[in-house]
Amino acid sequence: MARIPLIRGDDPDADPEAAAHVRAIESRQGVAAFNVQRALANHPELMSAMWAMADIAYFKNSLNPVQRELAYYASAVTNDCFY
């Protein structure tokens, strides 16, 4: 059981701004929002800042897609993680 409420985009009792963030994430990802994203939605300002940081880190950097994938793969192998 989560100690921090997990916001659902379809919850009528949720803060409208928080629910909108969750719906936006789900529409961009094409799948349900991750629990960490749903927990961060409790603080919409923090959620916006985290999403902006992730957008820059993952998409607006100097690496091309092949280099990004190689970095993910190298990190997974180095840390003995499932890729």
C-alpha positions in Angstrom: 0.0 0.0 0.0 1.3 3.4 -1.0 2.0 5.9 1.8 1.7 8.8 -0.6 -1.6 9.0 -2.5 -1.2 8.0 -6.1 -3.2 10.4 -8.3 -5.3 8.8 -11.1 -6.2 10.9 -14.1 -9.8 9.7 -13.9 -10.3 10.4 -10.2 -13.0 13.0 -9.7 -11.8 13.8 -6.2 -8.2 14.5 -7.3 -6.8 18.0 -7.7 -7.7 19.0 -11.3 -4.2 20.2 -12.1 -2.7 17.0 -10.8 -5.1 14.8 -12.7 -4.4 16.7 -15.8 -0.6 16.1 -15.4 -1.3 12.3 -15.0 -3.5 12.3 -18.1 -0.9 14.2 -20.1 1.8 11.7 -19.1 -0.4 8.8 -20.0 -1.2 10.2 -23.4 2.5 10.9 -24.2 3.7 7.5 -23.0 0.7 5.6 -24.4 0.5 3.5 -21.2 -0.5 4.1 -17.6 1.6 6.5 -15.6 4.2 5.0 -13.4 3.6 5.1 -9.7 6.5 7.6 -9.2 4.8 9.9 -11.7 1.4 9.5 -10.0 3.0 10.2 -6.6 4.8 13.4 -7.9 1.5 14.6 -9.2 0.5 15.4 -5.6 2.6 18.5 -6.1 1.9 19.8 -9.6 4.7 22.4 -9.5 7.3 19.7 -8.6 5.8 17.5 -11.3 6.2 20.2 -13.9 9.8 20.8 -12.9 10.6 17.1 -12.9 9.0 16.6 -16.3 10.9 19.6 -17.7 14.2 18.2 -16.4 13.5 14.7 -17.7 12.6 16.1 -21.1 15.9 17.9 -21.4 17.9 15.0 -20.0 16.3 12.4 -22.4 15.5 14.3 -25.5 17.1 17.7 -25.7 20.7 16.7 -25.3 23.6 16.5 -27.7 23.4 12.7 -28.1 21.8 11.1 -31.1 19.4 8.2 -30.6 22.1 5.6 -31.2 24.4 7.2 -28.7 21.6 7.4 -26.1 20.8 3.8 -26.5 24.4 2.8 -26.2 24.6 4.8 -22.9 21.5 3.1 -21.6 22.9 -0.3 -22.6 26.4 0.4 -21.1 24.8 1.5 -17.9 22.7 -1.6 -17.7 25.6 -3.9 -18.3 27.9 -2.1 -15.8 25.2 -2.3 -13.1 24.3 -5.9 -13.9 20.7 -4.8 -14.7 18.1 -6.4 -17.0 18.1 -4.5 -20.3 
